[in-house]
Amino acid sequence: MFVGNSIGLGGISLVIAAVVWLLIFVPGYANRSQLKASEQLVRNEQKQIRANVPLSVDQRLQRLINTQRGFSLFFGFGVLAAIASAVMAAGDGFWWIAFAIITPISLLALFVQRAAGNQAAKLASQRQRERVSVRAQAQRQVRQPQSREWTPNRLPAPLASNQIGELAAPLADVIEIQNPKKALTSSEIDAILARRRAI
């Protein structure tokens, strides 16, 4: 009796595991290739964007300096190899062929190194001239005296006109008061206030 239940539970758990496998892991494996393809596409786009971005003057100068250094080392090794092959050629004719191959390659490295050096010198001098001009412009701006005293804000046009004297056109007729009213006494004022409080 217990054996049949354990076998039935084992079969049910196996079916549940298969359903979970089919619903969760199999779609993940199917989508993995799409994810890899989209990731590769994004990486290629980023590489293309980086390649299309123009180099700044400092980056070009650094590349030219690195090229000059690399070809200088290459030329130095080429000269050493040419001297070694010339020394070895005295004993064997095979080394003359190596000398004939190494010498033009080292001379070509020298020409590349000199061309990179000339370009780097031009860029460096251009950069130096730009820096000097910016500094000179900043110093000229500092040397100009700047007034630090307070200046009032200008008023709008209607208020800015200062009229001195009487108005050109009076706004109303001026009438003299002939009979001024008599002043109220304190008892009359108290009576008026009492009537207002009663309301």
C-alpha positions in Angstrom: 0.0 0.0 0.0 2.8 2.4 0.9 4.8 1.3 -2.1 2.1 2.2 -4.5 1.6 5.7 -2.9 5.4 6.4 -3.0 5.5 5.3 -6.7 2.5 7.5 -7.5 4.0 10.5 -5.6 7.3 10.0 -7.4 5.6 10.0 -10.8 3.6 13.1 -10.0 6.7 15.0 -8.8 8.5 13.9 -12.0 5.6 15.3 -14.1 5.7 18.5 -12.1 9.4 18.8 -12.6 9.0 18.2 -16.4 6.3 20.9 -16.6 8.5 23.4 -14.7 11.4 22.6 -16.9 9.3 23.1 -20.0 7.7 26.3 -18.8 10.8 28.1 -17.3 14.1 26.7 -18.6 13.3 25.8 -22.2 12.1 29.4 -23.2 15.2 30.8 -21.4 17.5 28.6 -23.6 15.5 29.6 -26.7 15.9 33.3 -25.9 19.5 33.1 -25.0 20.6 33.1 -28.7 18.5 36.2 -29.3 20.0 37.9 -26.2 23.5 37.1 -27.4 22.7 38.4 -30.9 21.3 41.7 -29.6 24.3 42.0 -27.2 26.7 41.5 -30.1 24.8 44.1 -32.2 25.0 46.6 -29.4 28.7 46.0 -29.0 29.3 46.5 -32.8 27.3 49.7 -32.7 29.4 51.0 -29.8 32.6 50.1 -31.6 31.3 51.9 -34.8 30.4 55.0 -32.7 33.8 55.1 -31.1 35.5 54.7 -34.5 33.4 57.6 -35.9 34.2 60.0 -33.1 37.0 62.4 -34.3 40.1 62.4 -32.3 41.0 65.5 -30.4 44.3 67.3 -30.9 45.8 65.8 -27.7 44.8 62.3 -28.7 46.3 62.7 -32.1 49.5 64.1 -30.6 49.7 61.1 -28.2 49.3 58.7 -31.0 52.0 60.4 -33.1 54.3 60.3 -30.1 53.6 56.6 -29.5 54.2 55.9 -33.2 57.5 57.8 -33.1 58.7 55.9 -30.0 57.7 52.5 -31.5 59.4 53.1 -34.8 62.5 54.5 -33.0 62.8 51.2 -31.1 62.1 49.3 -34.4 64.9 51.3 -36.1 67.3 50.7 -33.2 66.7 46.9 -33.3 67.0 47.0 -37.1 70.4 48.7 -36.9 71.6 46.2 -34.3 70.3 43.3 -36.5 72.0 44.9 -39.6 75.3 45.2 -37.8 75.1 41.6 -36.5 74.2 40.3 -39.9 77.1 42.3 -41.5 79.5 40.8 -38.9 78.2 37.3 -39.5 78.3 37.8 -43.3 82.1 37.9 -43.1 82.1 34.2 -42.4 79.1 33.1 -44.4 77.5 34.4 -47.6 73.9 33.7 -46.3 74.0 36.6 -43.9 74.4 39.1 -46.7 70.9 38.3 -47.8 69.6 39.0 -44.2 71.6 42.3 -44.2 70.1 43.3 -47.6 66.6 42.7 -46.2 67.0 44.3 -42.7 68.7 47.5 -43.9 65.8 48.8 -46.1 63.3 47.9 -43.4 65.2 49.7 -40.7 65.6 52.8 -43.0 61.8 52.7 -43.7 61.2 52.6 -39.9 63.5 55.7 -39.7 61.5 57.5 -42.3 58.2 56.7 -40.6 59.7 57.8 -37.2 60.8 61.1 -38.7 57.4 61.7 -40.4 55.6 61.0 -37.1 58.0 63.3 -35.3 57.4 66.1 -37.7 53.6 65.8 -37.5 53.9 65.7 -33.7 56.0 68.8 -33.6 53.5 70.7 -35.8 50.6 69.6 -33.6 52.5 70.5 -30.5 53.5 74.0 -31.8 49.9 74.6 -32.9 48.6 73.6 -29.5 51.2 75.8 -27.8 50.2 78.8 -30.0 46.5 78.2 -29.0 47.4 78.1 -25.3 49.5 81.3 -25.6 46.7 83.1 -27.4 44.2 82.1 -24.8 46.4 83.2 -21.9 47.2 86.5 -23.6 43.4 87.1 -24.1 42.7 86.3 -20.5 45.5 88.7 -19.3 44.1 91.5 -21.5 40.7 91.0 -20.0 42.2 91.1 -16.5 44.3 94.3 -17.2 41.2 96.3 -18.4 40.0 98.4 -15.5 36.5 97.4 -14.4 34.4 100.1 -12.7 33.2 98.8 -9.4 31.0 101.8 -8.4 27.3 101.4 -8.3 25.2 102.7 -11.2 21.4 103.0 -10.7 19.0 101.2 -12.8 17.3 103.3 -15.5 13.7 104.1 -14.9 11.1 103.4 -17.6 10.4 106.1 -20.0 7.3 107.7 -18.5 8.8 107.9 -15.0 12.2 109.1 -16.3 11.0 112.5 -17.5 11.7 114.9 -14.7 9.3 117.8 -14.8 10.2 120.9 -12.9 7.6 123.5 -12.0 3.8 123.5 -12.4 1.9 121.0 -14.5 1.2 122.1 -18.1 -2.5 121.1 -18.0 -4.3 121.0 -14.6 -6.1 117.8 -13.9 -9.2 119.5 -12.2 -10.5 123.0 -11.5 -9.2 124.4 -8.3 -12.0 125.9 -6.2 -11.4 127.8 -3.0 -13.5 126.8 0.1 -15.5 129.8 1.2 -17.3 128.5 4.2 -15.4 125.8 6.1 -17.4 123.3 8.1 -17.4 123.7 11.8 -15.5 121.3 13.9 -17.5 118.7 15.9 -17.4 118.7 19.6 -16.6 115.7 21.6 -20.2 115.3 22.8 -21.4 115.2 19.2 -18.8 112.7 18.3 -19.9 110.5 21.2 -23.5 110.7 20.1 -22.6 109.7 16.6 -20.6 106.7 17.8 -23.4 105.7 20.2 -25.8 105.6 17.3 -23.5 103.5 15.2 -23.0 101.0 18.1 -26.8 100.7 18.6 -27.2 99.5 15.0 
